[in-house]
Amino acid sequence: MPIPGESQISMRRLVGLVTILVVPLLFELPGASFAQTPDEQITDPPILESPAPAPPPQSPQQDEHRLSEWTEQERNNAVFMLSELRERVRTFPASAEDRLKLAQGLYRVGDLDAALDECRVALKLQPNNAQALLQLGIVLMAKQDGRAAATALMEAILLDPELTHAHYALGGVQYGLGNVKAAIHSYRRAIELQPNFPDARYRLALLLKLTNRDQEAAQFMEEAAAGGIPQAQFFSGNAYKSGQGVAKDLGRAIFWWNKAAEFAHQPAADALAKLRRQALSNDQTDRRRNDALEGFRTYRALLWAEFPDYSRSGDQDTVGTTLLKDHRLDEAVSILLQESYALSDVALDELARLYETGLDQHLAPFDKKMLSCIETTAAEGFVPAKKALARIYGLGLGVAPDRAKAKAALKGLPKQEAQALMNELSLP
């Protein structure tokens, strides 16, 4: 069986969807954007200049985005394992399985040339080894040799048509070679073989959007978002805000942006911050301000659906306060933070109380996440947060007393109300 060659194609064409690079690239292409229209634009995803290494051919459910940032222990373990794999091959040089494991270890530490050599030796020893062809294809992808990678991956699929990872990797290569239709087919096949495969749904959604199939793209994007992919959550939020393939629903847009922000996805956090400023700013028209406020109210209502055992019994109930009454402290604090960022007066007041007093031996006072929420929303103009922050700095609750910061927090409040609060805190 012939071994694929190593002819190079340009990096610009070979943008493997199996790498992080394809995400911003696809959203630069005409008709491929889930981003908002120019007058609504919040922030664009960052542009990466070179692809990150894809993970070794393990389970397709493995999170491919986590392997690029190893801890020191993980690096040391990889080097130790590599030494053991080398010793194994030295002892059993004719074992195709050991050669393949060594190739995977070499790929994992970034030695692509040596990994390529071991893949080819494994295939000489065992020409019909689909896993070796898969690993060969992945190494060739990393070396930017798309045509050779496609050949290896297709041969792997001929030997094992149910090799999900090969279909998934082939989708990225085919897109890089300009064959969008074939790439879509590969991702669909990967999903058929592995329905619980959010990464494949995400990549498929990008390509469906590229081919102007907005509704189907939005469906797969939201399924990928539900699978925990932050970028998919961000783009699903954008789709709901602007009505791309789905009905406009600002509350659901906030829902997905918030999910992405929990994964430290900065564009989603920026989107939420912009919307809070829109809701709280007197510079906005009444319509825009009310639209934003209604979006946050809708989002807070959606949170109840995540806890079907509970129902709202009054206007002063929030999900967080309800969980707190039921002694589900960890969940309560997390939801109170979400509700406070979503401009719930009741949740913010409860959060400020917990910040100040803690809760018995279960929660220490002066939690930094709570303080950050109060400071952030106060700076954006949320009145309950401004009052709480004035109290925190006026009385030195978990921070050094700072009268100037306390007085500054009250700026923008009606003069009489601000003065009453300053008197309460004994501020001059």
C-alpha positions, 0 to 999 in steps of 0.5 A: 500500500503506498504511503502518502507523500509530503507535498506542501500546500500553503498554510492559508489554504490548509486551515484544519477545522480540527484546530482552533485556527478555523474558528476566527477564519470562518467568521471572516468569510462572507456569509459565514458570520454568526456575529452581529451586524456592524451597528450591534457589534460587540467584539470579534473573536481574536485572530490566531496566526498559526494552528495549535497542535491537535490532540492525539487520536484518542476518544473524540469526546476529548476536549481538544482545546485543553491540551495546548496548555500543559502543567509542568507535571503533565509535561514531565509525565509526557517526557517520562512516558516517551522514554518508556515508549522508546525503551519498549520499541528498542526491546520490540522493534517489530511491534507495530502497536508499540511503534504507533504508541511511540508515534503518538507520544512523539506527536504529543510532545511536538516532535512531528518528524519523528512521529511521522517516521514511526507512523510509517514504520508501523505501516510497513510492519502492519499495512492495514492498521487503520489507527496508524493511518489515522495517526499518520493523517493527524501528523500530516495535518500538523505539518500542513500537508493537506493532500497527503493527510486526506489520503491517509485519512481516507485509507483509514476510513476504507479500512474502518468505516466507523473510525469516528476520529478519522471522519472528524479529522478528514472534515478539517482537511477537506475544508482546508483543501476547499471542498466544503461539501465533502467536509460537511459530509465528513462531519455529518458522518462523525455525528452519525457514528458519535451522536454525543460529539459537540465539537463535530456539531460545532464544526458542522454548524460553521460550515452550514453557516458558510453555505447560508443554511442559517436555520440548520447551522443555528440548530447544530450551533446550539447543540454544540453550545449545550455540549459545553463549547464556549465559542458555540455558546457565544455564537448561539447568543449572537444568533438569538440577539440578531435572529440569525436562523432563530427567532430573536430572543434577547433572554436566550442570547443572555443565557448563552453568553452567560454560559460562555462567560462562565468559561472565561470567554471574554467576548461573551463577558463583553457582550453582557457588560455592554447590554448592562450598560444599555439597560442602566444608562440614561443616555440610551433611548427608552426603547433600547433601555427597556429592551435590555431590561426585559432581556435580563428579566427573561433570562432570570426567568429562564434560570428557573427551568434549570431547577424544575423542582422549584417554582417562583412563589412571589416577586421577591423570590429568585432562584438563588434565594430559593436555593439558599433557603433550601440550604443548597449553598454552593448552587445558591451562591453561583446563581445569586452571582448570575442573577446579580449580574443580570440586574436582579435587585433582590439577588444583589441585596442577598449577595451583599448580605452574604458578602458582609456576614458569610453564612455560619461555618459554611461560607466565610464573609468577604468573598472576592467573587461577590465583591467583584460582582458588586464592583462591576455592576456598580461601575455600570450604574446598577443602583443596588450595587452602588449602595452596597459598594458605598457601604463596603468601602465606608465601613471597611468590610473586607477592604481598607476603609476608603471614604473617597471610594464610598462617596464616589460609588454614590455618584449618580444617585438622587442628591437627597438619597445619596446624602442620607446614605452618607449620613448613615455611614457617617461620611462627611 
